Structure formats: C-alpha cells, structure tokens
Amino acid sequence: MLRHSQSDTQNPNVTNWSEKYASTDNSAFFTDAIADLSGDQDGLGLIGLVGSSDLPGVALRRAQSILRWDRRPSLWSHAFLLVGGGEIREVALHSRAGHFPEPADNAITEATLAHYGDPKRDPNVALLAVKMDAEEAARVTSRATEDPNLERLRYDLFETLGFWQAYLWTRGTANPLEAGVPNHSSAMVEYCFEEIQLDLTPGANDRNSAPEHLWNGARWWNDAFGEFDRPISGRFVIRDPHCAVLGPGEL
C-alpha cells in the first residue's frame, strides 16, 4: 500500500504553521500560505489538503489507516486544486458548494477556499506547491477547468466517487482502497499533474492513491522530486491529530 522513500529526513520546505494559526479561521492561513508559496500567481496550481471532523471526513480519514504503518487515521480527508482567485476544483464526496457531480464533467465541481474556512469542521489544512512556471501551472489547472475527460479510461472520477459514496452510506461496504480503488479527490489532483508528466504519489502501490499519499510524497519524497527539478514546498496547520468526530449539533 505504501512504499518507503528511503529518506530519514522530512522535507524541510513543508513547514508547520500550527502554533501561529491555532486560534484563527482557515481563511487567514490560506491567504498567508498562498502569498508565501505562489507569489503573484495567486495560488494557481497549488494543492490543498483538508482534514475534516464531520462524519464524511472522519470516515475518509479512518479508511486511510491501512496506508499508514502505525495504522492510525490519516490527518487528511480531502484534496483539491487551486485555480486562482480563491477558486478551487475538486471531486467531493459531499460538495460544500451544493453542486451535483456531473458525469459529463467527470465529477469535477467548483468551490472556493471559503467553503473550507471553519477551523472546527476542518481543523487540519495544508497547501502544497510543486515547482512550476506560470505556463505549466496554467496547463495543470486547465485539466480541471477545461479538459476533465482526457484520460477518462484511467481516471473515471465519477465512477470512483460512487465507490466512496457507497462506503460512507452503506454498512458493510468494503474499504475501496483495499480493492485498489483510488480516492476520488486525490485522483483528480494526480490527473491534473500528469499534464507535466509528474507522478505525485511515488509512495502509492498501484493506483490506490489517497490524500495520505500526497502528504507522504510532499513530506518524505523530496529527494526524488528534486531529481526531476520539481521540489515541493508547503505550509500546514494541524489542530486535530487524533481524528475526533463532531456530533450533529456541533457543526
């Protein structure tokens, strides 16, 4: 499920901002991290990670425990791609923007960073930046905004989303990752970065990728990405390391 990077040192360019943003909402973190990571590109091509404490988020975090050697829940439940101006594209189990995941769009929907602004519902947040020039960043994001079906045979995100919906809603449904079904949100990010021939999840075994793999790649595979002149930097805030679930009255 998870390959070893052979590195004993975590990526020093993925920086922990938890103490600084412990008592703020997520919008302040996003604003500052975008400025720090992307300069004048306004977040174009940045990868977002969210670890939620609502019921869908906790279910997804716990499902990824099989990808971790310590068998603990992942810090992350969801991944998305920034396309500039605070707008994102995502394949979401439950769209915060209220959009139906259209099959014709390969389930990719629009949302904004504001939909992930509540630090109680989304206590863990991160932004990751892959080294790209402006033209490359535009090509990567265009896959999500304009060309969602270029690799539909390998990245049928709409169908993948169905497996995860069944896992959440139906008791007794097997963990999709154990069946080799990738997480819908991380698969969309992978699909977009194939535009620049970059494998974002070298730690994944086969194609059962998940947000945990994106995180693992950024933290531990920096030497490998550096060899391709694609170093990754990032900023993150962790407020809920133990995957506590909110009750229905707490949302």
C-alpha positions in Angstrom: 0.0 0.0 0.0 2.8 2.4 0.8 6.4 2.3 -0.4 9.3 3.6 1.7 11.1 6.7 0.4 14.4 5.6 1.9 14.7 9.0 3.4 15.3 9.6 7.1 14.7 13.4 6.9 11.4 15.1 6.4 11.1 17.8 3.7 12.3 21.0 5.5 10.3 23.1 3.0 7.0 21.7 4.3 6.6 24.0 7.3 4.3 23.6 10.3 2.3 26.8 11.0 0.0 25.1 13.6 1.0 27.3 16.5 0.6 30.5 14.6 -2.8 29.7 13.3 -4.2 27.6 16.2 -6.8 30.2 17.1 -7.6 31.7 13.7 -10.0 30.7 11.0 -8.7 28.9 7.9 -9.1 31.9 5.6 -6.2 33.6 7.3 -4.0 30.6 6.8 -5.0 30.2 3.2 -4.3 33.9 2.4 -0.9 33.9 4.0 0.2 30.5 2.6 -0.8 31.5 -0.9 1.2 34.6 -0.7 4.2 32.7 0.7 4.1 29.8 -1.8 2.9 31.2 -5.1 3.9 34.9 -5.2 2.0 36.8 -8.0 0.3 33.6 -9.4 -2.5 33.9 -6.8 -2.4 30.3 -5.9 -2.6 28.9 -9.4 -1.8 25.2 -9.3 -1.4 24.9 -5.5 -2.6 21.6 -4.0 -4.9 21.8 -1.0 -5.4 19.2 1.7 -8.2 19.2 4.3 -8.7 17.0 7.3 -12.3 17.3 8.4 -14.1 16.3 11.6 -17.6 15.9 10.2 -18.9 12.3 9.6 -17.8 12.1 5.9 -14.3 13.5 6.8 -13.7 11.1 9.7 -14.8 8.1 7.6 -12.4 9.0 4.9 -9.5 9.7 7.4 -10.1 6.3 9.1 -10.2 4.5 5.7 -6.7 5.6 5.0 -5.3 4.0 8.2 -4.4 1.0 6.0 -1.9 3.2 4.2 0.0 4.1 7.4 2.5 1.8 9.1 1.1 2.9 12.5 -2.5 2.1 11.4 -3.8 5.4 12.7 -6.2 7.6 10.8 -4.9 10.0 8.2 -4.7 13.7 9.0 -6.4 14.3 5.7 -9.8 13.5 4.2 -9.8 15.6 1.0 -7.6 17.1 -1.7 -8.3 19.9 -4.2 -6.6 22.1 -6.7 -6.5 25.9 -6.6 -7.2 27.6 -10.0 -6.6 31.2 -8.9 -8.5 33.9 -7.0 -9.6 31.6 -4.2 -11.4 29.3 -6.6 -10.8 25.6 -6.4 -11.7 22.5 -8.4 -12.5 19.2 -6.6 -14.2 15.9 -6.7 -16.0 15.9 -3.3 -17.9 13.2 -1.5 -20.2 16.0 -0.3 -19.9 19.3 -2.2 -19.9 22.2 0.2 -20.9 24.4 -2.7 -24.0 22.2 -3.3 -23.1 21.1 -6.8 -24.1 17.8 -8.3 -21.0 16.0 -9.7 -22.0 15.9 -13.4 -20.8 12.8 -15.3 -20.1 14.9 -18.3 -17.5 16.9 -16.2 -16.1 13.7 -14.7 -17.5 14.7 -11.3 -15.2 17.8 -11.1 -17.0 20.7 -9.4 -16.4 24.3 -8.5 -15.9 25.6 -5.0 -13.9 28.2 -3.1 -11.5 28.2 -0.2 -14.2 29.9 1.8 -16.0 26.5 1.9 -13.2 25.2 4.0 -12.8 28.2 6.3 -14.3 26.7 9.5 -11.5 25.5 11.8 -13.9 23.4 13.8 -15.3 21.5 10.9 -11.9 21.5 9.0 -9.2 21.6 11.7 -6.4 20.4 9.5 -5.4 22.3 6.4 -2.4 22.4 4.1 -1.3 24.0 0.9 1.5 22.3 -1.2 3.4 23.9 -4.1 5.1 22.0 -6.9 7.8 23.9 -8.7 6.3 25.1 -12.0 6.4 28.1 -14.2 3.3 30.1 -15.0 2.7 28.3 -18.3 2.9 24.9 -16.7 0.6 25.9 -13.8 -1.9 27.1 -16.3 -1.7 23.7 -18.2 -2.2 21.7 -15.0 -5.2 23.7 -13.9 -6.8 23.6 -17.3 -7.2 19.9 -17.0 -9.6 20.5 -14.1 -11.3 23.6 -15.6 -11.5 22.7 -19.3 -10.4 19.1 -20.0 -11.8 16.8 -17.4 -12.1 13.8 -19.7 -8.8 13.5 -21.4 -7.9 10.3 -19.6 -11.3 9.0 -18.7 -10.3 5.4 -19.2 -7.8 5.6 -16.4 -9.3 8.4 -14.4 -13.1 7.9 -14.3 -13.6 10.1 -11.3 -17.4 9.9 -11.5 -17.4 6.2 -11.1 -14.7 6.3 -8.4 -16.8 8.7 -6.4 -19.6 6.1 -6.4 -17.5 3.5 -4.6 -16.7 6.0 -1.9 -20.3 7.2 -1.5 -21.3 3.5 -1.0 -18.6 3.1 1.6 -19.9 6.0 3.6 -23.6 5.4 3.2 -23.9 1.6 3.3 -23.0 -0.6 6.3 -20.6 -3.5 5.5 -19.2 -2.0 2.3 -15.5 -2.8 1.9 -12.9 -0.1 2.1 -12.3 1.0 -1.6 -8.6 1.3 -1.0 -8.3 -2.4 -0.2 -9.9 -3.1 -3.6 -7.5 -0.8 -5.4 -10.0 2.0 -5.9 -8.3 5.4 -5.5 -9.7 8.2 -3.5 -11.7 10.5 -5.8 -10.2 13.8 -4.7 -6.5 12.8 -4.8 -7.1 11.0 -8.1 -8.3 14.3 -9.6 -5.1 16.1 -8.4 -3.0 13.3 -9.9 -4.8 13.5 -13.2 -4.1 17.2 -13.4 -0.4 16.9 -12.7 0.0 14.2 -15.4 -0.1 17.2 -17.8 3.5 17.9 -16.8 4.4 14.2 -16.6 4.7 14.3 -12.8 3.7 11.3 -10.6 2.7 13.0 -7.3 2.3 9.7 -5.4 5.5 7.7 -5.7 4.7 6.1 -2.4 1.5 4.6 -3.7 1.3 0.9 -4.6 -0.5 0.6 -7.9 -3.2 3.2 -8.3 -5.0 3.2 -4.9 -3.9 6.7 -4.1 -5.4 8.9 -1.4 -4.7 12.3 0.2 -2.4 10.5 2.6 -0.2 9.6 -0.4 0.0 13.3 -1.5 1.0 14.2 2.0 3.5 11.4 2.3 5.1 12.4 -1.1 5.5 16.0 0.0 7.0 15.1 3.4 9.2 12.2 2.5 9.9 12.1 -1.2 11.5 15.5 -1.6 14.8 14.0 -2.8 13.0 12.1 -5.6 11.1 15.2 -6.7 14.2 17.3 -6.6 15.9 14.9 -9.1 13.2 15.9 -11.6 13.6 19.6 -10.7 10.1 19.5 -9.2 10.7 20.2 -5.5 7.6 20.5 -3.3 7.1 23.1 -0.6 4.2 23.6 1.7 2.6 25.0 4.8 0.2 23.2 7.2 -1.9 23.6 10.3 -2.8 20.5 12.4 -5.5 21.1 15.1 -6.9 17.6 15.3 -4.2 14.9 15.1 -6.4 12.2 16.6 -9.5 12.2 14.2 -12.2 13.2 16.6 -15.7 13.2 15.1 -18.1 16.1 15.7 -21.6 15.4 16.7 -24.5 16.6 14.5 -25.3 19.5 16.9 -21.7 20.7 16.7 -21.5 21.5 13.0 
